[in-house]
Amino acid sequence: MKAREALTKKIGADGFLIRNLVKEPLGVAELRKLAKTVGGPENLVAPKRRKEAEGLSGAALLEWLAADGGRVRRPIIVTPKGMTVGFAADAKARLDELL
């Protein structure tokens, strides 16, 4: 029963996996996979944290993002059809396509 309760907390009634990236930051390997999908790790940096990330790239940027989930652009929505990141208008339009 406890395993089911834990799963229910992770996966809502709608079938989505919900992860609080501030409390459970993504690891470097997870970020590397996401970065490939969005065109590089620069596209995973939260807009308000971009100045802090200046001068970082590649592995150094992934390490920096992994150290603090608040640095990662959110929400990250992955569906079987693709992925979208953030709240920008283009991300919302892409989400409509994916769902």
Secondary structure, 3 states (H helix, E strand, C coil): CHHHHHHHHHECCCCCECCCCCCCCCCHHHHHHHHHHHCCHHHHECHHHHHHHCCCCHHHHHHHHHHCHHHECCCEEEECCEEEECCCHHHHHHHHHHC
